[in-house]
Amino acid sequence: MEISVSKSELLRELTATQGVVERKTTIPILSNFLFEAADDKLSITATDLDLSLRTSCSAKVKKEGACTIPARKLYDYVKLLPDADISIRLLENHWVNIRAGRSNTKMVGMARSNFPSLPAFPNAGIVKIPVSVLQTMISKTIFAISNEESRYTLNGALMVLKAESITMVATDGHRLAHIETNENFGKIGEMKTLVPKKAMAELNSLLQNTDADVIEFAKDESTLFFRIGQRLLTSRQLTGQFPNFEAVLPKDNNKSVTVRRDEFSNAIQRVAQFADERSGAIRVRLEKNELKVSSSSTEAGESEDSIDTAFTGDPLTIGFNSAYLLDFLKAADSEDVRLELKDPQSAGQLRPDDNEQYKYLYIVMLMRI
């Protein structure tokens, strides 16, 4: 294999693959990129066996072929090279020669045959999802995905595609984020897919750095495929039954108050400084025309903040995990948010007060304090 490629193009694609490359692995080949050169194109693949990304850039191919190169070392080295064409040539015993300007380096590669083979994009069952829609849905749910490996089916978000809508739901058992919007997908049956958290994070990064308007989504028995422009992200599917989320959506939260999002967020951040470090618990008290946020701990002291509201109902005090509230307030990009409650024993519900396109709900379990 022998090619010449522009530094800026190569670096752009190497940067896109960094989240997929396995850093600490007992399988050395997974720390390498697979480079394949043919038809004036360089294809670059990275995988950790659960997740893989295949991308490409234009190149002058003098000799077709393939090689593997240590991913992190190559990325760090290419970043330091001058802005010029880079020549990459495969030598004997899997060594790779890299030249750029007056820099000349040889890196130790591994046999191409050791690199795992990856599934091909299916020919049927492809659904086109607008990039902006999927990006919005991921950003508003990913933080609610569980990090506990024992809760396997909660380690991803549920994506539900129907002919006229798309829904995404994530929960860790203590809070639940639910977003839905109308979208015309043509004649498709209902598709329910569990998307792992790492795939969601990688997808989010790719969606933020693309000029494409749509993403092509498909799946087979074990793999999810997301094609964004010339990049193809594949992920092993999560198997198992996602909880019946519709059963936990509050039906009769009859006390509601609307507050400025930034005011509420700032008040919580100030008060949370004095909350118990382990639980992060704060009190939210609704009174006539006022919402009070307070916390206390024997180690740090106590703090209270208040916000003017139009609330006229009976007083109510409830406990929340402050971090859970802040996660939602950061993700909700509306000026006002609505807090809906029933009583001190029932889950609270938050929603943006002014979004027409998306139906976005956030359910938070209450804390006893």
N, C-alpha and C positions, 0 to 999 in steps of 0.2 A: 504494500500500500504506500502511495506517495501522493500528497495533496498540498495545495496552497490555499490558505483561508484568511480572510480579513480578521484582525484582532477584535474589532468591535462586534462583529457578527458572532464570532466564536464565544466571546466573553458573555454576550447577552444570553446565549443558550446554556452555557455552563452555569450561569447565575440562576437560571430558571430551574435547573435540576438539583441545586444544592440541598433542598429540603428532603429529597428522596434518598440521597446517597447514605448508606449505612455507615455510621462513624465507628461504633464499637460492635464488631461482628466476629464470630468464630469462623466465618466463611470468607476468606480473604478476597475472593473475586467480587464480592458485593461492595467492596470499597473502591472498585474500579468503574470507569466509564467504558462502555462498548462503543468504539468508533467504527462505522462502516461507510466506505466511500464508493460511490457509483453514480453515473449519470450527472456529473457536475453538482453533486450534492453530498454533504457529510451528514450522516445520521448519527445521533448521539443518544445512548440509552443508559439509564440508571435504574437500579431496582434494589429493594430490600426484601424481596419475595412477596411481601404483602402489597406493596405499592410500587408502581414503576412509571417512569416518564420517558417517552420517546419523542425526540424533537430533531430538528434538522436546520442546516443553514447552507447557503450556496458555497461552493468551493471549486477550485480548478483541480480536477482529478487527473493526475498524470498516470497513476497506476491504481486500478481498482483493488480493493481488498479490505481487510478488517484487522483491528487490534484492540487490546484493552490497556487503559492507562490509569494509574492511581488518581482518583477523582479530586481529592482535596489538594494534593500536591500540584496537580495540573492547574486547578482553578487559582490557587495562590500565586503560582508562577506566571500564568497568562496575565493576571491583573497588573503585574510589575513590568510587563514588556512594553516597548514603545508602540505607538499607534502605527502599525505597518502590517504587511502580510506576514503570516506565520507559515513556515513550511514544516510539515509533519511527515516523517518517513519511517516505515517499519524496518527494523534491522533483524539480524539473526537472534535466535533465542528470546524472542518476544521483546527485545529492547526497542525503544522508540526514540528517534532523533527529532528534536524540535529546534528550529532555527528562526530567528527574527532579528533583522538588522545585524548587529555584531554579537548577538547572544547565540550561543550554541550549547545545547543541553541534551543529555541522554537520560531517559527514564526507564526504570525496570517495569515492564508490563507483565502480563500473564497470558496464557494460551486462550485464544478466542473460544475454543471448544469448551472451556470451563464455565463460560458465561451462560446463565440460565436462559432457556428459550421462553419467549413471551407470547401470550395469546394474541391472535389477530382480531382486528375490529370486525364485528359481525356485519353481514350484508343486509340483514333485515331487522325490523323492530326498532328503527332509529327515530328518536324524538328530538326535535330541535327546540331548545329552551333559550329565550333571550338572555344574554350575558348579564344585563343590568338586573333582571329579575332574580336570577340564581345568586348573584353576588349579594343582593339585598337580603335574601332569605338566609344565606349562610351567616352573614354578619349579625343577624338578629336572633340566631339560635345557637351558634357554636359554643358560646360560653356556658350554656346550660347542660352540655353533654357531661356525663359522669366520667371521672378519672379513675374510678375504682375498677380494677381489672376483673374482680369477682362478679361485678354486675355487667356481664358480657353484652347483653342486648341494649344496655344503656350507654355503651361506649361509642355510639354513633347517633346520627339523627335519622328520623324516618321521613322519607320523601314520598309523597303520594301524588301521582300524576293521574288526572282524569281528562276526559275530552275537553272540558271547559275550565279547568282550574289546576293549580299546583299548590300543595301544602307542604310545610316542613315543620316537624315537631322534635324537640329535644328535651330530655329531663334527666335529672340525677337522683330523683326520688324526693328531693326537698323543694325543688322549683321546676317549672315547666314553661318553655317558650314555644309559642304556636303562631305561625304566620301563614296566611293564605291569600291568594290573589286570583282573579279571573284571567285565563289565558287560553286561547283557542289552539288545541293540539290536534284538531281533526279527529278522525275516527280511530280512537285508541280505547282499549278497555282500561280499567283501573290498574295502575302499576304501583305496587308498594315496594320500596327499596330502603334497606338500612345502609346508610353511608357512614363508614368509620370516621372517627374524629380526625385522624391524620390525613385521610383523603380530603376531608372538608377543608382543613387548613391549607393543604397544598393547592386545592382547587381555588380557594379564595385568593391565594397569592397569584396564581396564573390568570384569574379573571381580572385582577387589578392591573395586570401588565399585558393586555392584549388589545388589538384594534378590531378584533372580530365582534360582530353583533350577536351571533348566536353560537351556542355550544351544542354539539351533537352528542346525545346520550344514548347508550345502548347497554344491554347486559346479556350474559348467558347464564348457565347454571351456577357458576362460581365467581364470575368476574364482572365488575362494573367498568364501563368504558366512557371516558369524557374526552371528546375531541374538540380542541380550541385552536382554530387556525391550523398550523402545521405541527402542533403539539398534541400528543395523545397520552392522557393519564389513565392508567388502569389500576384498579384496586380490588383486592379480594373482598367478596361480599361478607357482611356479618350475617350469620344465620341465627335463627331463633325468633321468638315472638316478642315484638315490642308491646309494652303495656297498653291496655285500653285507655288511651288518654282522654277520650271523650267523656269517660265516666268521672273524671276528676275536674272537668271544667265547671266552675261554680254556676249555679242556675239562678239563685235568688239573693245575690249580694245587693241589698236594698239601700245601703248607705254609701253615698259617693261624694267625692270631693275632687275638684280640679285645682291643680297647683302649677306654678311655673316650674318647668323641668330643672332649669339651672339653679333656681332658689332652693328647691327641694334637695338637689344633689349637693349643693354647697353646705346646706344645714346638716345633712347626714355625715358628710366628710368631717366637719368640725366636731360633731358630737361623737362620732365613731372613735376619735382619738382617745376617748375616755371609757370606751366599752371594754368589757372583759376580753382579753386577747384571744382566748381559745374559742369563744362562741361568737364574738363580734355582735352580741345582741344589743339592740337599741329599742326604746319604747316610742311608739307613735300614738299620740293622743289627739282625738278629734274633739274640739269644743266649739261653741258657737262662734262663727266667723274666724276661727283660728285652728291651725294645726301645729302641735308642739312635738318636737323630736328631742328625746333625752336619753342619757346613759349614765351609768355609774359603775365604778369598780373600786374595790378596797385598795388596789395598788396605785391607780392613776388619779382617782378623784371623781368628779361628776360634772356634767355639762348639759345645758338645755338651749334649744333654739326654737323660735316660733315663726310661723308664716301666716299672713292674713289670707283667709279663704271666705267663700260664700256659704260655708256649711251651717245648717240650721237644725240638724237632728239632735238626738240625745248624745251626750258625751260617750266616748268609747276609747279604751286604751288597749293596744295590742303590741306584741313583741315581734320584731323581725331580725333576721341576720342582715346587718348593714351592707355587707359585701354583695349579697344577692340583689338588694335594691339598687346599689350603685351600678352593678352590671347592666341592669335594664335601662337605667337612666342614661348611661353612656351610649347604649345601642339605639334607644328611641331618639330619632332626630327631629322631634316636634318641639314647638315652644312650650306647649302645655301637656301635662299627663293627668290621667284620671285614676284615682285610687278608689277601688270599689270593695266594700266590706259587708259582712253580715253580722258577726258577733266575735268575741275573743277566742272562740274555738274553731272557727271556719277559715279556710285559706283565703288570703287576700288576692285581688286581681288588679293588675295595672295595665293600662293601655294608652297609646298616644291619643291625644284628643282631636287631632285634625288631619289624619291621613286618610285620603279618599281611596287610594289605589290598593293599599294593603290592609287586611284585617289582622292586626297584631295584638296578641294577648300574652300576658305573662302572669303565671300563677305562682304564688309564694306561700309555702307552709308557714304558719305562725309559730313563734317560740314562746314558751312559758318563762316569764321573767318576773 
